[in-house]
Amino acid sequence: MFSKAGVQKQIGADAFAIGAYKTGILPSKKTGWSSIFFLVVVAATSGWYGYALGREQARRTLCREISELRQSLQTLETSQDRNAQR
């Protein structure tokens, strides 16, 4: 009726499925696919937020560096004007 290898395969498959459900790799009937969809949405949203936050920080750093360069240029121009007047 049942072969020993077939029974062992089925037991192994069942053990894998139980372990996968317990660790959360696969959705169980209790959690369903909606929880996986939710996790994907959360991951995508957090990735987009991190990207936007990184861009904003880079923009602020660039603006700060430009401001410092302008200030240095004004200081240099002022000192050149003073030297030219002498």
mmCIF file as gemmi writes it, N, C-alpha and C atoms, coordinates in Angstrom:
data_model
loop_
_atom_site.group_PDB
_atom_site.id
_atom_site.type_symbol
_atom_site.label_atom_id
_atom_site.label_alt_id
_atom_site.label_comp_id
_atom_site.label_asym_id
_atom_site.label_entity_id
_atom_site.label_seq_id
_atom_site.pdbx_PDB_ins_code
_atom_site.Cartn_x
_atom_site.Cartn_y
_atom_site.Cartn_z
_atom_site.occupancy
_atom_site.B_iso_or_equiv
_atom_site.pdbx_formal_charge
_atom_site.auth_seq_id
_atom_site.auth_asym_id
_atom_site.pdbx_PDB_model_num
ATOM 1 N N . MET Axp A 1 ? 0.814 -1.181 0 1 0 ? 1 A 1
ATOM 2 C CA . MET Axp A 1 ? 0 0 0 1 0 ? 1 A 1
ATOM 3 C C . MET Axp A 1 ? 0.87 1.263 0 1 0 ? 1 A 1
ATOM 4 N N . PHE Axp A 2 ? 1.586 1.516 1.087 1 0 ? 2 A 1
ATOM 5 C CA . PHE Axp A 2 ? 2.487 2.661 1.19 1 0 ? 2 A 1
ATOM 6 C C . PHE Axp A 2 ? 3.92 2.142 1.199 1 0 ? 2 A 1
ATOM 7 N N . SER Axp A 3 ? 4.766 2.83 0.442 1 0 ? 3 A 1
ATOM 8 C CA . SER Axp A 3 ? 6.179 2.449 0.485 1 0 ? 3 A 1
ATOM 9 C C . SER Axp A 3 ? 6.857 3.227 1.609 1 0 ? 3 A 1
ATOM 10 N N . LYS Axp A 4 ? 7.93 2.66 2.116 1 0 ? 4 A 1
ATOM 11 C CA . LYS Axp A 4 ? 8.648 3.289 3.213 1 0 ? 4 A 1
ATOM 12 C C . LYS Axp A 4 ? 9.231 4.647 2.765 1 0 ? 4 A 1
ATOM 13 N N . ALA Axp A 5 ? 9.779 4.714 1.56 1 0 ? 5 A 1
ATOM 14 C CA . ALA Axp A 5 ? 10.362 5.955 1.046 1 0 ? 5 A 1
ATOM 15 C C . ALA Axp A 5 ? 9.287 7.023 0.857 1 0 ? 5 A 1
ATOM 16 N N . GLY Axp A 6 ? 8.122 6.624 0.358 1 0 ? 6 A 1
ATOM 17 C CA . GLY Axp A 6 ? 7.027 7.577 0.16 1 0 ? 6 A 1
ATOM 18 C C . GLY Axp A 6 ? 6.541 8.17 1.477 1 0 ? 6 A 1
ATOM 19 N N . VAL Axp A 7 ? 6.442 7.317 2.499 1 0 ? 7 A 1
ATOM 20 C CA . VAL Axp A 7 ? 6.009 7.777 3.81 1 0 ? 7 A 1
ATOM 21 C C . VAL Axp A 7 ? 7.049 8.729 4.403 1 0 ? 7 A 1
ATOM 22 N N . GLN Axp A 8 ? 8.342 8.381 4.255 1 0 ? 8 A 1
ATOM 23 C CA . GLN Axp A 8 ? 9.389 9.24 4.777 1 0 ? 8 A 1
ATOM 24 C C . GLN Axp A 8 ? 9.413 10.591 4.062 1 0 ? 8 A 1
ATOM 25 N N . LYS Axp A 9 ? 9.155 10.584 2.752 1 0 ? 9 A 1
ATOM 26 C CA . LYS Axp A 9 ? 9.095 11.853 2.003 1 0 ? 9 A 1
ATOM 27 C C . LYS Axp A 9 ? 7.954 12.713 2.524 1 0 ? 9 A 1
ATOM 28 N N . GLN Axp A 10 ? 6.816 12.087 2.741 1 0 ? 10 A 1
ATOM 29 C CA . GLN Axp A 10 ? 5.656 12.843 3.216 1 0 ? 10 A 1
ATOM 30 C C . GLN Axp A 10 ? 5.903 13.393 4.609 1 0 ? 10 A 1
ATOM 31 N N . ILE Axp A 11 ? 6.528 12.595 5.478 1 0 ? 11 A 1
ATOM 32 C CA . ILE Axp A 11 ? 6.839 13.067 6.833 1 0 ? 11 A 1
ATOM 33 C C . ILE Axp A 11 ? 7.814 14.242 6.76 1 0 ? 11 A 1
ATOM 34 N N . GLY Axp A 12 ? 8.817 14.143 5.88 1 0 ? 12 A 1
ATOM 35 C CA . GLY Axp A 12 ? 9.778 15.239 5.715 1 0 ? 12 A 1
ATOM 36 C C . GLY Axp A 12 ? 9.11 16.501 5.201 1 0 ? 12 A 1
ATOM 37 N N . ALA Axp A 13 ? 8.202 16.343 4.231 1 0 ? 13 A 1
ATOM 38 C CA . ALA Axp A 13 ? 7.493 17.501 3.68 1 0 ? 13 A 1
ATOM 39 C C . ALA Axp A 13 ? 6.605 18.146 4.743 1 0 ? 13 A 1
ATOM 40 N N . ASP Axp A 14 ? 5.935 17.324 5.527 1 0 ? 14 A 1
ATOM 41 C CA . ASP Axp A 14 ? 5.092 17.865 6.593 1 0 ? 14 A 1
ATOM 42 C C . ASP Axp A 14 ? 5.923 18.594 7.646 1 0 ? 14 A 1
ATOM 43 N N . ALA Axp A 15 ? 7.07 18.018 7.997 1 0 ? 15 A 1
ATOM 44 C CA . ALA Axp A 15 ? 7.937 18.657 8.984 1 0 ? 15 A 1
ATOM 45 C C . ALA Axp A 15 ? 8.452 19.995 8.465 1 0 ? 15 A 1
ATOM 46 N N . PHE Axp A 16 ? 8.799 20.043 7.179 1 0 ? 16 A 1
ATOM 47 C CA . PHE Axp A 16 ? 9.261 21.3 6.586 1 0 ? 16 A 1
ATOM 48 C C . PHE Axp A 16 ? 8.149 22.345 6.616 1 0 ? 16 A 1
ATOM 49 N N . ALA Axp A 17 ? 6.935 21.928 6.246 1 0 ? 17 A 1
ATOM 50 C CA . ALA Axp A 17 ? 5.814 22.871 6.223 1 0 ? 17 A 1
ATOM 51 C C . ALA Axp A 17 ? 5.521 23.396 7.625 1 0 ? 17 A 1
ATOM 52 N N . ILE Axp A 18 ? 5.555 22.523 8.61 1 0 ? 18 A 1
ATOM 53 C CA . ILE Axp A 18 ? 5.293 22.958 9.989 1 0 ? 18 A 1
ATOM 54 C C . ILE Axp A 18 ? 6.377 23.927 10.443 1 0 ? 18 A 1
ATOM 55 N N . GLY Axp A 19 ? 7.63 23.601 10.156 1 0 ? 19 A 1
ATOM 56 C CA . GLY Axp A 19 ? 8.727 24.491 10.528 1 0 ? 19 A 1
ATOM 57 C C . GLY Axp A 19 ? 8.642 25.828 9.818 1 0 ? 19 A 1
ATOM 58 N N . ALA Axp A 20 ? 8.264 25.807 8.532 1 0 ? 20 A 1
ATOM 59 C CA . ALA Axp A 20 ? 8.15 27.044 7.768 1 0 ? 20 A 1
ATOM 60 C C . ALA Axp A 20 ? 7.035 27.916 8.32 1 0 ? 20 A 1
ATOM 61 N N . TYR Axp A 21 ? 5.924 27.305 8.691 1 0 ? 21 A 1
ATOM 62 C CA . TYR Axp A 21 ? 4.83 28.096 9.256 1 0 ? 21 A 1
ATOM 63 C C . TYR Axp A 21 ? 5.21 28.678 10.609 1 0 ? 21 A 1
ATOM 64 N N . LYS Axp A 22 ? 5.91 27.884 11.429 1 0 ? 22 A 1
ATOM 65 C CA . LYS Axp A 22 ? 6.284 28.362 12.763 1 0 ? 22 A 1
ATOM 66 C C . LYS Axp A 22 ? 7.306 29.484 12.702 1 0 ? 22 A 1
ATOM 67 N N . THR Axp A 23 ? 8.216 29.44 11.747 1 0 ? 23 A 1
ATOM 68 C CA . THR Axp A 23 ? 9.223 30.495 11.635 1 0 ? 23 A 1
ATOM 69 C C . THR Axp A 23 ? 8.713 31.689 10.857 1 0 ? 23 A 1
ATOM 70 N N . GLY Axp A 24 ? 7.581 31.556 10.2 1 0 ? 24 A 1
ATOM 71 C CA . GLY Axp A 24 ? 7.005 32.679 9.474 1 0 ? 24 A 1
ATOM 72 C C . GLY Axp A 24 ? 7.489 32.802 8.039 1 0 ? 24 A 1
ATOM 73 N N . ILE Axp A 25 ? 8.197 31.773 7.531 1 0 ? 25 A 1
ATOM 74 C CA . ILE Axp A 25 ? 8.657 31.825 6.147 1 0 ? 25 A 1
ATOM 75 C C . ILE Axp A 25 ? 7.469 31.74 5.198 1 0 ? 25 A 1
ATOM 76 N N . LEU Axp A 26 ? 6.557 30.84 5.5 1 0 ? 26 A 1
ATOM 77 C CA . LEU Axp A 26 ? 5.365 30.679 4.677 1 0 ? 26 A 1
ATOM 78 C C . LEU Axp A 26 ? 4.147 31.131 5.47 1 0 ? 26 A 1
ATOM 79 N N . PRO Axp A 27 ? 3.136 31.638 4.792 1 0 ? 27 A 1
ATOM 80 C CA . PRO Axp A 27 ? 1.939 32.068 5.524 1 0 ? 27 A 1
ATOM 81 C C . PRO Axp A 27 ? 1.124 30.87 5.979 1 0 ? 27 A 1
ATOM 82 N N . SER Axp A 28 ? 0.619 30.941 7.159 1 0 ? 28 A 1
ATOM 83 C CA . SER Axp A 28 ? -0.274 29.887 7.63 1 0 ? 28 A 1
ATOM 84 C C . SER Axp A 28 ? -1.708 30.3 7.322 1 0 ? 28 A 1
ATOM 85 N N . LYS Axp A 29 ? -2.612 29.406 7.57 1 0 ? 29 A 1
ATOM 86 C CA . LYS Axp A 29 ? -4.018 29.757 7.356 1 0 ? 29 A 1
ATOM 87 C C . LYS Axp A 29 ? -4.439 30.871 8.305 1 0 ? 29 A 1
ATOM 88 N N . LYS Axp A 30 ? -3.788 30.915 9.465 1 0 ? 30 A 1
ATOM 89 C CA . LYS Axp A 30 ? -4.133 31.922 10.47 1 0 ? 30 A 1
ATOM 90 C C . LYS Axp A 30 ? -3.684 33.32 10.034 1 0 ? 30 A 1
ATOM 91 N N . THR Axp A 31 ? -2.438 33.44 9.563 1 0 ? 31 A 1
ATOM 92 C CA . THR Axp A 31 ? -1.925 34.764 9.19 1 0 ? 31 A 1
ATOM 93 C C . THR Axp A 31 ? -2.331 35.141 7.776 1 0 ? 31 A 1
ATOM 94 N N . GLY Axp A 32 ? -2.294 34.189 6.868 1 0 ? 32 A 1
ATOM 95 C CA . GLY Axp A 32 ? -2.716 34.439 5.496 1 0 ? 32 A 1
ATOM 96 C C . GLY Axp A 32 ? -1.722 35.266 4.701 1 0 ? 32 A 1
ATOM 97 N N . TRP Axp A 33 ? -2.058 35.484 3.446 1 0 ? 33 A 1
ATOM 98 C CA . TRP Axp A 33 ? -1.197 36.232 2.535 1 0 ? 33 A 1
ATOM 99 C C . TRP Axp A 33 ? -1.216 37.723 2.833 1 0 ? 33 A 1
ATOM 100 N N . SER Axp A 34 ? -2.222 38.181 3.552 1 0 ? 34 A 1
ATOM 101 C CA . SER Axp A 34 ? -2.305 39.615 3.837 1 0 ? 34 A 1
ATOM 102 C C . SER Axp A 34 ? -1.134 40.081 4.698 1 0 ? 34 A 1
ATOM 103 N N . SER Axp A 35 ? -0.652 39.202 5.59 1 0 ? 35 A 1
ATOM 104 C CA . SER Axp A 35 ? 0.479 39.599 6.425 1 0 ? 35 A 1
ATOM 105 C C . SER Axp A 35 ? 1.751 39.737 5.586 1 0 ? 35 A 1
ATOM 106 N N . ILE Axp A 36 ? 1.924 38.853 4.612 1 0 ? 36 A 1
ATOM 107 C CA . ILE Axp A 36 ? 3.094 38.954 3.729 1 0 ? 36 A 1
ATOM 108 C C . ILE Axp A 36 ? 2.987 40.223 2.887 1 0 ? 36 A 1
ATOM 109 N N . PHE Axp A 37 ? 1.79 40.515 2.378 1 0 ? 37 A 1
ATOM 110 C CA . PHE Axp A 37 ? 1.583 41.737 1.605 1 0 ? 37 A 1
ATOM 111 C C . PHE Axp A 37 ? 1.894 42.959 2.463 1 0 ? 37 A 1
ATOM 112 N N . PHE Axp A 38 ? 1.438 42.933 3.705 1 0 ? 38 A 1
ATOM 113 C CA . PHE Axp A 38 ? 1.707 44.038 4.637 1 0 ? 38 A 1
ATOM 114 C C . PHE Axp A 38 ? 3.202 44.221 4.841 1 0 ? 38 A 1
ATOM 115 N N . LEU Axp A 39 ? 3.939 43.129 5.029 1 0 ? 39 A 1
ATOM 116 C CA . LEU Axp A 39 ? 5.383 43.224 5.227 1 0 ? 39 A 1
ATOM 117 C C . LEU Axp A 39 ? 6.079 43.777 3.996 1 0 ? 39 A 1
ATOM 118 N N . VAL Axp A 40 ? 5.622 43.39 2.823 1 0 ? 40 A 1
ATOM 119 C CA . VAL Axp A 40 ? 6.208 43.912 1.579 1 0 ? 40 A 1
ATOM 120 C C . VAL Axp A 40 ? 5.948 45.414 1.465 1 0 ? 40 A 1
ATOM 121 N N . VAL Axp A 41 ? 4.734 45.835 1.794 1 0 ? 41 A 1
ATOM 122 C CA . VAL Axp A 41 ? 4.402 47.267 1.748 1 0 ? 41 A 1
ATOM 123 C C . VAL Axp A 41 ? 5.235 48.052 2.752 1 0 ? 41 A 1
ATOM 124 N N . VAL Axp A 42 ? 5.392 47.513 3.954 1 0 ? 42 A 1
ATOM 125 C CA . VAL Axp A 42 ? 6.197 48.186 4.977 1 0 ? 42 A 1
ATOM 126 C C . VAL Axp A 42 ? 7.649 48.294 4.525 1 0 ? 42 A 1
ATOM 127 N N . ALA Axp A 43 ? 8.184 47.219 3.957 1 0 ? 43 A 1
ATOM 128 C CA . ALA Axp A 43 ? 9.576 47.238 3.496 1 0 ? 43 A 1
ATOM 129 C C . ALA Axp A 43 ? 9.768 48.246 2.368 1 0 ? 43 A 1
ATOM 130 N N . ALA Axp A 44 ? 8.821 48.286 1.438 1 0 ? 44 A 1
ATOM 131 C CA . ALA Axp A 44 ? 8.93 49.235 0.325 1 0 ? 44 A 1
ATOM 132 C C . ALA Axp A 44 ? 8.818 50.67 0.826 1 0 ? 44 A 1
ATOM 133 N N . THR Axp A 45 ? 7.899 50.908 1.741 1 0 ? 45 A 1
ATOM 134 C CA . THR Axp A 45 ? 7.711 52.257 2.278 1 0 ? 45 A 1
ATOM 135 C C . THR Axp A 45 ? 8.942 52.713 3.054 1 0 ? 45 A 1
ATOM 136 N N . SER Axp A 46 ? 9.489 51.821 3.872 1 0 ? 46 A 1
ATOM 137 C CA . SER Axp A 46 ? 10.667 52.21 4.649 1 0 ? 46 A 1
ATOM 138 C C . SER Axp A 46 ? 11.868 52.424 3.734 1 0 ? 46 A 1
ATOM 139 N N . GLY Axp A 47 ? 11.966 51.642 2.662 1 0 ? 47 A 1
ATOM 140 C CA . GLY Axp A 47 ? 13.04 51.853 1.698 1 0 ? 47 A 1
ATOM 141 C C . GLY Axp A 47 ? 12.912 53.187 1.001 1 0 ? 47 A 1
ATOM 142 N N . TRP Axp A 48 ? 11.692 53.548 0.608 1 0 ? 48 A 1
ATOM 143 C CA . TRP Axp A 48 ? 11.464 54.839 -0.051 1 0 ? 48 A 1
ATOM 144 C C . TRP Axp A 48 ? 11.76 55.98 0.921 1 0 ? 48 A 1
ATOM 145 N N . TYR Axp A 49 ? 11.338 55.824 2.179 1 0 ? 49 A 1
ATOM 146 C CA . TYR Axp A 49 ? 11.575 56.869 3.172 1 0 ? 49 A 1
ATOM 147 C C . TYR Axp A 49 ? 13.073 57.042 3.406 1 0 ? 49 A 1
ATOM 148 N N . GLY Axp A 50 ? 13.799 55.943 3.499 1 0 ? 50 A 1
ATOM 149 C CA . GLY Axp A 50 ? 15.248 56.022 3.677 1 0 ? 50 A 1
ATOM 150 C C . GLY Axp A 50 ? 15.927 56.687 2.503 1 0 ? 50 A 1
ATOM 151 N N . TYR Axp A 51 ? 15.46 56.384 1.303 1 0 ? 51 A 1
ATOM 152 C CA . TYR Axp A 51 ? 16.012 57.015 0.097 1 0 ? 51 A 1
ATOM 153 C C . TYR Axp A 51 ? 15.75 58.514 0.121 1 0 ? 51 A 1
ATOM 154 N N . ALA Axp A 52 ? 14.501 58.904 0.438 1 0 ? 52 A 1
ATOM 155 C CA . ALA Axp A 52 ? 14.143 60.325 0.479 1 0 ? 52 A 1
ATOM 156 C C . ALA Axp A 52 ? 14.919 61.049 1.581 1 0 ? 52 A 1
ATOM 157 N N . LEU Axp A 53 ? 15.084 60.398 2.714 1 0 ? 53 A 1
ATOM 158 C CA . LEU Axp A 53 ? 15.825 61.002 3.819 1 0 ? 53 A 1
ATOM 159 C C . LEU Axp A 53 ? 17.291 61.182 3.438 1 0 ? 53 A 1
ATOM 160 N N . GLY Axp A 54 ? 17.861 60.207 2.766 1 0 ? 54 A 1
ATOM 161 C CA . GLY Axp A 54 ? 19.238 60.314 2.308 1 0 ? 54 A 1
ATOM 162 C C . GLY Axp A 54 ? 19.425 61.432 1.297 1 0 ? 54 A 1
ATOM 163 N N . ARG Axp A 55 ? 18.461 61.569 0.394 1 0 ? 55 A 1
ATOM 164 C CA . ARG Axp A 55 ? 18.532 62.656 -0.589 1 0 ? 55 A 1
ATOM 165 C C . ARG Axp A 55 ? 18.454 64.016 0.092 1 0 ? 55 A 1
ATOM 166 N N . GLU Axp A 56 ? 17.568 64.145 1.06 1 0 ? 56 A 1
ATOM 167 C CA . GLU Axp A 56 ? 17.415 65.415 1.769 1 0 ? 56 A 1
ATOM 168 C C . GLU Axp A 56 ? 18.688 65.758 2.536 1 0 ? 56 A 1
ATOM 169 N N . GLN Axp A 57 ? 19.29 64.755 3.163 1 0 ? 57 A 1
ATOM 170 C CA . GLN Axp A 57 ? 20.53 64.997 3.907 1 0 ? 57 A 1
ATOM 171 C C . GLN Axp A 57 ? 21.653 65.396 2.948 1 0 ? 57 A 1
ATOM 172 N N . ALA Axp A 58 ? 21.723 64.75 1.79 1 0 ? 58 A 1
ATOM 173 C CA . ALA Axp A 58 ? 22.75 65.104 0.803 1 0 ? 58 A 1
ATOM 174 C C . ALA Axp A 58 ? 22.529 66.526 0.293 1 0 ? 58 A 1
ATOM 175 N N . ARG Axp A 59 ? 21.263 66.908 0.088 1 0 ? 59 A 1
ATOM 176 C CA . ARG Axp A 59 ? 20.955 68.261 -0.37 1 0 ? 59 A 1
ATOM 177 C C . ARG Axp A 59 ? 21.376 69.286 0.672 1 0 ? 59 A 1
ATOM 178 N N . ARG Axp A 60 ? 21.083 69.007 1.938 1 0 ? 60 A 1
ATOM 179 C CA . ARG Axp A 60 ? 21.464 69.934 3.006 1 0 ? 60 A 1
ATOM 180 C C . ARG Axp A 60 ? 22.981 70.079 3.1 1 0 ? 60 A 1
ATOM 181 N N . THR Axp A 61 ? 23.685 68.957 2.98 1 0 ? 61 A 1
ATOM 182 C CA . THR Axp A 61 ? 25.152 69.003 3.029 1 0 ? 61 A 1
ATOM 183 C C . THR Axp A 61 ? 25.691 69.821 1.871 1 0 ? 61 A 1
ATOM 184 N N . LEU Axp A 62 ? 25.144 69.612 0.689 1 0 ? 62 A 1
ATOM 185 C CA . LEU Axp A 62 ? 25.593 70.36 -0.492 1 0 ? 62 A 1
ATOM 186 C C . LEU Axp A 62 ? 25.308 71.849 -0.333 1 0 ? 62 A 1
ATOM 187 N N . CYS Axp A 63 ? 24.138 72.2 0.162 1 0 ? 63 A 1
ATOM 188 C CA . CYS Axp A 63 ? 23.812 73.616 0.39 1 0 ? 63 A 1
ATOM 189 C C . CYS Axp A 63 ? 24.752 74.243 1.417 1 0 ? 63 A 1
ATOM 190 N N . ARG Axp A 64 ? 25.076 73.49 2.472 1 0 ? 64 A 1
ATOM 191 C CA . ARG Axp A 64 ? 25.987 74.003 3.486 1 0 ? 64 A 1
ATOM 192 C C . ARG Axp A 64 ? 27.377 74.236 2.892 1 0 ? 64 A 1
ATOM 193 N N . GLU Axp A 65 ? 27.844 73.299 2.076 1 0 ? 65 A 1
ATOM 194 C CA . GLU Axp A 65 ? 29.16 73.458 1.459 1 0 ? 65 A 1
ATOM 195 C C . GLU Axp A 65 ? 29.185 74.634 0.485 1 0 ? 65 A 1
ATOM 196 N N . ILE Axp A 66 ? 28.102 74.806 -0.264 1 0 ? 66 A 1
ATOM 197 C CA . ILE Axp A 66 ? 28.027 75.951 -1.182 1 0 ? 66 A 1
ATOM 198 C C . ILE Axp A 66 ? 28.047 77.256 -0.399 1 0 ? 66 A 1
ATOM 199 N N . SER Axp A 67 ? 27.329 77.303 0.702 1 0 ? 67 A 1
ATOM 200 C CA . SER Axp A 67 ? 27.307 78.498 1.541 1 0 ? 67 A 1
ATOM 201 C C . SER Axp A 67 ? 28.704 78.799 2.088 1 0 ? 67 A 1
ATOM 202 N N . GLU Axp A 68 ? 29.406 77.773 2.531 1 0 ? 68 A 1
ATOM 203 C CA . GLU Axp A 68 ? 30.769 77.974 3.036 1 0 ? 68 A 1
ATOM 204 C C . GLU Axp A 68 ? 31.702 78.463 1.93 1 0 ? 68 A 1
ATOM 205 N N . LEU Axp A 69 ? 31.549 77.919 0.735 1 0 ? 69 A 1
ATOM 206 C CA . LEU Axp A 69 ? 32.379 78.364 -0.39 1 0 ? 69 A 1
ATOM 207 C C . LEU Axp A 69 ? 32.098 79.817 -0.749 1 0 ? 69 A 1
ATOM 208 N N . ARG Axp A 70 ? 30.817 80.201 -0.73 1 0 ? 70 A 1
ATOM 209 C CA . ARG Axp A 70 ? 30.467 81.604 -1.009 1 0 ? 70 A 1
ATOM 210 C C . ARG Axp A 70 ? 31.092 82.54 0.026 1 0 ? 70 A 1
ATOM 211 N N . GLN Axp A 71 ? 31.015 82.109 1.29 1 0 ? 71 A 1
ATOM 212 C CA . GLN Axp A 71 ? 31.587 82.926 2.361 1 0 ? 71 A 1
ATOM 213 C C . GLN Axp A 71 ? 33.102 83.045 2.191 1 0 ? 71 A 1
ATOM 214 N N . SER Axp A 72 ? 33.754 81.951 1.844 1 0 ? 72 A 1
ATOM 215 C CA . SER Axp A 72 ? 35.201 81.986 1.616 1 0 ? 72 A 1
ATOM 216 C C . SER Axp A 72 ? 35.543 82.883 0.437 1 0 ? 72 A 1
ATOM 217 N N . LEU Axp A 73 ? 34.726 82.82 -0.612 1 0 ? 73 A 1
ATOM 218 C CA . LEU Axp A 73 ? 34.96 83.662 -1.786 1 0 ? 73 A 1
ATOM 219 C C . LEU Axp A 73 ? 34.789 85.127 -1.44 1 0 ? 73 A 1
ATOM 220 N N . GLN Axp A 74 ? 33.764 85.459 -0.655 1 0 ? 74 A 1
ATOM 221 C CA . GLN Axp A 74 ? 33.573 86.848 -0.24 1 0 ? 74 A 1
ATOM 222 C C . GLN Axp A 74 ? 34.742 87.333 0.608 1 0 ? 74 A 1
ATOM 223 N N . THR Axp A 75 ? 35.229 86.498 1.506 1 0 ? 75 A 1
ATOM 224 C CA . THR Axp A 75 ? 36.377 86.861 2.335 1 0 ? 75 A 1
ATOM 225 C C . THR Axp A 75 ? 37.597 87.097 1.473 1 0 ? 75 A 1
ATOM 226 N N . LEU Axp A 76 ? 37.806 86.226 0.49 1 0 ? 76 A 1
ATOM 227 C CA . LEU Axp A 76 ? 38.944 86.375 -0.415 1 0 ? 76 A 1
ATOM 228 C C . LEU Axp A 76 ? 38.833 87.643 -1.249 1 0 ? 76 A 1
ATOM 229 N N . GLU Axp A 77 ? 37.627 87.932 -1.768 1 0 ? 77 A 1
ATOM 230 C CA . GLU Axp A 77 ? 37.424 89.145 -2.559 1 0 ? 77 A 1
ATOM 231 C C . GLU Axp A 77 ? 37.644 90.395 -1.699 1 0 ? 77 A 1
ATOM 232 N N . THR Axp A 78 ? 37.174 90.362 -0.462 1 0 ? 78 A 1
ATOM 233 C CA . THR Axp A 78 ? 37.351 91.496 0.449 1 0 ? 78 A 1
ATOM 234 C C . THR Axp A 78 ? 38.834 91.733 0.724 1 0 ? 78 A 1
ATOM 235 N N . SER Axp A 79 ? 39.568 90.666 0.956 1 0 ? 79 A 1
ATOM 236 C CA . SER Axp A 79 ? 41.008 90.838 1.229 1 0 ? 79 A 1
ATOM 237 C C . SER Axp A 79 ? 41.748 91.314 -0.021 1 0 ? 79 A 1
ATOM 238 N N . GLN Axp A 80 ? 41.309 90.872 -1.195 1 0 ? 80 A 1
ATOM 239 C CA . GLN Axp A 80 ? 41.941 91.347 -2.436 1 0 ? 80 A 1
ATOM 240 C C . GLN Axp A 80 ? 41.65 92.831 -2.658 1 0 ? 80 A 1
ATOM 241 N N . ASP Axp A 81 ? 40.425 93.255 -2.357 1 0 ? 81 A 1
ATOM 242 C CA . ASP Axp A 81 ? 40.071 94.676 -2.485 1 0 ? 81 A 1
ATOM 243 C C . ASP Axp A 81 ? 40.916 95.525 -1.533 1 0 ? 81 A 1
ATOM 244 N N . ARG Axp A 82 ? 41.122 95.048 -0.326 1 0 ? 82 A 1
ATOM 245 C CA . ARG Axp A 82 ? 41.935 95.792 0.648 1 0 ? 82 A 1
ATOM 246 C C . ARG Axp A 82 ? 43.381 95.887 0.161 1 0 ? 82 A 1
ATOM 247 N N . ASN Axp A 83 ? 43.888 94.791 -0.39 1 0 ? 83 A 1
ATOM 248 C CA . ASN Axp A 83 ? 45.264 94.809 -0.892 1 0 ? 83 A 1
ATOM 249 C C . ASN Axp A 83 ? 45.405 95.714 -2.109 1 0 ? 83 A 1
ATOM 250 N N . ALA Axp A 84 ? 44.371 95.786 -2.944 1 0 ? 84 A 1
ATOM 251 C CA . ALA Axp A 84 ? 44.414 96.635 -4.138 1 0 ? 84 A 1
ATOM 252 C C . ALA Axp A 84 ? 44.369 98.109 -3.759 1 0 ? 84 A 1
ATOM 253 N N . GLN Axp A 85 ? 43.678 98.431 -2.651 1 0 ? 85 A 1
ATOM 254 C CA . GLN Axp A 85 ? 43.572 99.82 -2.223 1 0 ? 85 A 1
ATOM 255 C C . GLN Axp A 85 ? 44.883 100.321 -1.632 1 0 ? 85 A 1
ATOM 256 N N . ARG Axp A 86 ? 45.719 99.446 -1.18 1 0 ? 86 A 1
ATOM 257 C CA . ARG Axp A 86 ? 46.976 99.865 -0.547 1 0 ? 86 A 1
ATOM 258 C C . ARG Axp A 86 ? 47.99 100.239 -1.538 1 0 ? 86 A 1
